[in-house]
Amino acid sequence: TMSSTSTDRDCHCRACVHPEHASSLTRPFLMLKSTTCVISSRLFRVGRVCASLPAEADDGGFKGFDVSDDVRSWEKRGNAPPEKVAALLPSWAAEILLDDDARSEYDKAQEAERVSTYKEVRGRTWNDDSEEGLGAFTPLEIAEDFGIPVEDVIEKMRGLGVRDENLQANRPVTENCSNKQVHDLTQFVQGADPIELRSERSDFSIKDVANDLGLHPQALVMLCRRLDIRTDLDEDTHLRWLDDAALKMSAKREYGVGDD
C-alpha cells in the first residue's frame, strides 16, 4: 500500500498495482499487466487469460475494447477463454498458458526475478491524489510494463531527438523529454508488437555472450564501439541479430574464441 506521499512505490509491479499513477490514456494498457505473464527468458509477454483480446459477446461475436472506456467499464468486461489465445501462440507458449501448474510456477519465478532486479528511482515522489502519465516512468519500467525491449524504448527516444547523454534507462522519461516527445513515445509503445520487437534481438546480452566466450564483458563492449554498434545498456544490451553476429565474428578474429 501507499502512504499519501512516498519517495518511491514500495511495490514491484508499479502500474498494475497502482493504476492510479497512470494517466487516463495509458491506464487501461498498464492495467493489462496484472493479467499477463512473461513467457521467455526475458520479458516477452502474452495474455494469461487473453486480457489483450476482446471478450466474447452474447451473440458469439467479440466485444471490442476502447481506450476511451473508463476503468470500471474495462473491469466489467470478461476475458476471452485461454483456448482462443493458445491458438494464436507458438506451441511452447500455449503449453504454459493452458497448464495451470506450469503457469503458476513460471509466474512465481518471473515475479521473483522482477523483485530481484527492481531498482528504486531516486528522488521520485508519488501523490495519491495525482495522475501521472507515461513520462513519470523510466524506460526500464515502460519496457517491462509493455513487454518490449528497453533497447527499443531508448532507440525511439533517440529517434525523437533526445540526446545520447540524456538516454538514461533508470530515470523518469519526463526528465529528458518534452511533452511532445512523451506523447510520441506513448504512441510508439502502445502500438508496438512485443513479439516482433523481441524476435529482432538476441535472447542473450553482451554479458551472456562474453561469459560463453570466456571474455570480460567490457572487452565485447569495446569491440561494439569499434564496430559502431550501440550499447545503450552497456554489457546488459541485447543486440539485434546482425549486430550480434558481427560482434561474435569480430571476437573470433580478435581473441580466437567462438565457433569454428
Legacy VTK file of the C-alpha trace (Angstrom):
# vtk DataFile Version 3.0
C-alpha trace
ASCII
DATASET POLYDATA
POINTS 260 float
0.000 0.000 0.000
0.985 3.645 -0.416
1.152 6.480 2.019
-0.138 9.861 0.824
3.393 10.757 -0.206
6.339 8.410 -0.580
9.804 8.596 -2.050
9.066 5.685 -4.355
6.478 2.984 -4.668
7.002 0.060 -2.393
5.536 -2.381 -4.907
7.431 -4.037 -7.711
4.644 -4.231 -10.266
4.165 -0.469 -10.463
1.215 0.457 -12.620
-0.591 -2.862 -12.333
-0.715 -2.493 -8.549
-1.210 1.279 -8.510
-3.069 2.102 -11.752
-3.984 5.482 -10.279
-0.449 6.591 -11.152
-1.151 6.156 -14.873
-2.874 8.802 -16.948
-6.379 8.220 -18.268
-4.811 7.485 -21.660
-2.251 4.903 -20.560
-4.062 3.425 -17.548
-6.060 0.760 -19.474
-2.888 -0.530 -21.124
-0.939 -0.636 -17.877
-3.803 -2.422 -16.126
-3.391 -5.293 -18.588
-0.043 -6.089 -16.983
-1.774 -7.606 -13.972
-3.298 -10.283 -16.221
-0.273 -11.122 -18.327
2.623 -13.482 -17.873
6.189 -13.489 -19.102
6.895 -16.453 -21.353
10.517 -16.054 -22.388
13.829 -15.782 -20.585
13.439 -12.016 -20.804
10.208 -10.033 -20.721
8.176 -11.387 -23.620
4.507 -11.211 -22.647
1.292 -12.859 -23.693
-2.216 -12.640 -22.246
-2.571 -15.107 -19.388
-6.350 -15.050 -19.834
-6.331 -13.022 -23.018
-6.721 -9.611 -21.470
-5.428 -8.167 -24.714
-8.217 -9.777 -26.758
-11.880 -8.756 -26.671
-14.387 -10.757 -24.673
-16.980 -12.959 -26.309
-20.386 -11.329 -26.693
-23.784 -12.998 -26.213
-24.232 -13.400 -29.962
-20.983 -15.309 -30.323
-19.069 -12.327 -31.621
-16.477 -10.317 -29.748
-16.849 -7.038 -27.907
-14.006 -4.666 -28.624
-12.087 -2.619 -26.075
-11.808 1.126 -26.492
-9.059 3.093 -24.768
-11.604 5.805 -24.065
-13.556 3.449 -21.812
-13.175 4.198 -18.145
-11.619 1.684 -15.780
-14.941 0.391 -14.427
-16.135 -0.427 -17.941
-12.972 -2.406 -18.562
-13.326 -4.272 -15.291
-16.906 -5.330 -16.131
-15.938 -6.915 -19.426
-15.000 -10.554 -19.471
-11.916 -12.185 -20.962
-11.706 -14.433 -23.984
-11.078 -18.082 -22.992
-7.451 -19.246 -22.796
-8.046 -21.793 -25.565
-8.681 -18.985 -28.036
-5.443 -17.316 -27.022
-3.465 -20.562 -27.232
-4.488 -20.955 -30.873
-2.668 -17.702 -31.645
0.557 -18.575 -29.814
3.617 -20.701 -30.528
3.267 -24.216 -29.111
5.757 -23.613 -26.286
3.828 -20.530 -25.151
0.466 -22.255 -25.476
1.634 -25.060 -23.174
2.426 -22.557 -20.422
-0.852 -20.758 -20.939
-3.012 -23.892 -20.724
-1.185 -25.657 -17.877
-2.233 -24.065 -14.568
0.618 -25.605 -12.560
3.284 -24.687 -15.108
1.927 -21.172 -15.415
1.806 -20.706 -11.656
5.390 -21.911 -11.269
6.569 -19.710 -14.107
4.708 -16.676 -12.746
6.369 -17.117 -9.352
9.810 -17.401 -10.921
9.288 -14.319 -13.062
7.921 -12.293 -10.167
10.971 -13.259 -8.106
13.180 -12.075 -10.968
11.314 -8.762 -11.203
11.682 -8.214 -7.469
15.387 -9.046 -7.553
16.042 -6.663 -10.444
13.863 -3.831 -9.119
15.695 -0.519 -8.909
14.481 2.380 -6.819
14.263 5.664 -8.700
15.986 8.278 -6.586
14.089 11.468 -5.915
10.785 10.388 -7.446
7.663 11.042 -5.394
4.121 9.812 -5.837
0.984 11.509 -4.538
-2.236 9.536 -4.216
-4.326 12.479 -5.428
-2.380 12.989 -8.647
-2.373 11.236 -12.005
0.952 10.546 -13.651
1.405 9.898 -17.347
3.912 7.691 -19.097
6.614 10.319 -18.636
6.744 9.616 -14.900
8.101 6.127 -15.597
11.610 5.117 -16.607
12.471 3.382 -19.895
13.128 0.200 -17.904
9.674 0.364 -16.318
7.956 1.204 -19.592
9.671 -1.691 -21.354
8.632 -4.102 -18.609
5.041 -2.918 -18.486
4.556 -3.114 -22.253
6.649 -6.247 -22.760
9.070 -4.708 -25.252
12.877 -4.492 -25.202
14.146 -1.497 -23.271
16.680 -1.027 -26.071
13.789 -0.208 -28.404
12.341 2.311 -25.966
15.702 4.063 -25.808
16.151 3.868 -29.582
12.756 5.504 -30.043
13.702 8.284 -27.639
16.860 8.867 -29.660
14.799 8.959 -32.833
12.549 11.564 -31.247
15.535 13.832 -30.720
16.653 13.021 -27.172
20.421 13.480 -26.919
22.542 10.431 -26.128
23.708 11.788 -22.775
20.064 12.049 -21.706
19.106 8.495 -22.643
19.042 7.155 -19.099
17.302 3.824 -18.619
16.579 4.351 -14.915
15.380 7.968 -14.887
11.793 9.129 -15.494
11.272 9.899 -19.165
9.825 13.327 -18.463
13.186 14.474 -17.076
14.719 14.309 -20.541
11.763 14.521 -22.929
9.434 17.321 -23.948
5.670 16.844 -23.712
5.570 16.163 -27.450
8.316 13.548 -27.154
6.490 11.841 -24.276
3.298 11.826 -26.356
5.078 10.297 -29.357
6.806 7.720 -27.141
3.423 6.781 -25.670
2.034 6.256 -29.158
5.003 4.051 -30.012
4.829 1.713 -27.013
1.052 1.352 -27.244
1.260 0.347 -30.884
4.416 -1.762 -30.700
4.320 -5.510 -31.311
6.293 -7.172 -28.481
6.687 -10.405 -30.431
8.119 -8.665 -33.470
10.458 -6.417 -31.496
11.821 -9.253 -29.369
12.305 -11.522 -32.363
14.676 -8.919 -33.812
17.103 -9.203 -30.879
19.272 -11.912 -29.404
17.995 -13.676 -26.300
21.431 -13.173 -24.774
23.012 -9.968 -23.529
26.568 -8.910 -24.307
27.468 -10.127 -20.818
25.954 -13.545 -21.580
27.926 -13.777 -24.809
31.127 -12.741 -23.037
30.654 -15.385 -20.359
30.050 -18.020 -23.029
33.241 -16.994 -24.840
35.298 -16.716 -21.668
35.892 -12.986 -22.148
35.388 -9.954 -19.947
32.084 -8.254 -20.873
33.776 -4.880 -21.292
36.063 -6.372 -23.922
32.997 -7.011 -26.057
31.561 -3.590 -25.253
34.764 -2.052 -26.581
34.514 -4.186 -29.710
30.968 -2.920 -30.195
32.199 0.651 -30.081
34.843 -0.098 -32.698
32.137 -1.688 -34.860
29.852 1.318 -34.301
27.269 -0.892 -32.579
25.237 0.941 -29.965
25.272 -0.476 -26.435
22.703 1.676 -24.657
22.589 -0.729 -21.695
26.332 -1.330 -21.719
27.056 -5.036 -21.165
23.376 -5.742 -20.474
22.410 -4.760 -24.026
20.616 -7.315 -26.180
21.878 -6.705 -29.704
19.988 -7.103 -32.929
20.812 -10.393 -34.621
23.034 -8.892 -37.325
24.986 -6.896 -34.747
25.238 -9.967 -32.521
26.710 -11.964 -35.415
29.130 -9.157 -36.294
30.294 -8.944 -32.679
30.936 -12.681 -32.441
32.834 -12.676 -35.722
34.966 -9.777 -34.515
35.609 -11.540 -31.188
36.766 -14.635 -33.065
39.203 -12.577 -35.133
40.410 -10.548 -32.160
40.636 -13.213 -29.462
40.412 -16.543 -31.289
37.247 -17.574 -29.487
33.861 -18.752 -30.682
32.525 -21.278 -33.147
34.791 -22.605 -35.862
LINES 1 261
260 0 1 2 3 4 5 6 7 8 9 10 11 12 13 14 15 16 17 18 19 20 21 22 23 24 25 26 27 28 29 30 31 32 33 34 35 36 37 38 39 40 41 42 43 44 45 46 47 48 49 50 51 52 53 54 55 56 57 58 59 60 61 62 63 64 65 66 67 68 69 70 71 72 73 74 75 76 77 78 79 80 81 82 83 84 85 86 87 88 89 90 91 92 93 94 95 96 97 98 99 100 101 102 103 104 105 106 107 108 109 110 111 112 113 114 115 116 117 118 119 120 121 122 123 124 125 126 127 128 129 130 131 132 133 134 135 136 137 138 139 140 141 142 143 144 145 146 147 148 149 150 151 152 153 154 155 156 157 158 159 160 161 162 163 164 165 166 167 168 169 170 171 172 173 174 175 176 177 178 179 180 181 182 183 184 185 186 187 188 189 190 191 192 193 194 195 196 197 198 199 200 201 202 203 204 205 206 207 208 209 210 211 212 213 214 215 216 217 218 219 220 221 222 223 224 225 226 227 228 229 230 231 232 233 234 235 236 237 238 239 240 241 242 243 244 245 246 247 248 249 250 251 252 253 254 255 256 257 258 259
